[in-house]
Amino acid sequence: MGWEKTIPDWKIVVVSDMRLGTIPVKILQHNIQTINSLNPDIALMLGNQFVVDWRDLGKTRCADALDKIQASKVKGVDTMLKY
């Protein structure tokens, strides 16, 4: 019998507690470069990501930086914010 493989063979990057709005954009950009260097299929953002209201991210330039995350299955901050 055995366990059937039902989960796709995706490379998943998990990012937690970046506390956007409190870290310099240069650090966020470095973190995104690191994420992209792993060539993920999907990047999951868990925990306390936003210290500011997410609608204010444009004022902190974080939204522009987040939009540069390269994941082959799900792309961009707009996709993330839909959920």
N, C-alpha and C positions, 0 to 999 in steps of 0.2 A: 504494500500500500504506500505509505510514505506521505510526506508533505508536498503538496503541489505548489510550484512557484507561481504566485499570483501577483507579486510585486515587480514592477518594471526594474530593470537593471540600470538605475539612474545613479549618477554621482550627486550627492546632496551635501551642500554646505550649510551648516547651522551657525547663525550669528546671534549672540545674546547680549542684552543689556548694554547697547552702545550709548544710550543716554544722549540722543541727538538734541542739540540745543545747548549742550554744556561743553562739548569737545570742539577743538578747532577744526575747521573744514579740512585743513591739511592732513590731520590724523584720520579723518573720515575717508579722504581720498586715498590715503595709504592703505587703509583697511579694505577698501573696494578693489584696489589693485591686487591685494593679496587674495581676495575672493576670486577675482577674475583669473588669476594665475592658476587656480585649481581647476579651471574649465568645468564648472558645475552644470548639471542639467537643470537644477533648481536651487535657489538660495532661500532658506527659511530664516526669517527674522523673529526671534522669540524673546520673551522677557520685556524689560522696560526699555523700549527703544526710544521713546519720545519723552523728553522732560518738558518741552514746550508743546502746546497744542499742535497736532500734526498739520492743521490748516495754516499754521504760521511758519512751516518749514521753508517756504519760499523766501521769507525774510532772512533766514539763516543760511541760505544757499545749500542746505542739506538735501533738498529735493533734487536739485540739479545733480549733485554728486551721487545720490542713490540711484538715479535714473541710468547711471553708467554701469550698473551691475550687469554682467553678461552671463545669462543662464539660457541654455538652449531651449528649455521647455516653457519657462515663464520669464518675461522680460519687463523691466521698468517699474518704477515706483507707482505709476498709474495702475498697473495690474494689481499691485499689492494693496493699494488703498481702496480698490473696489470691494474688498472683503472686510 
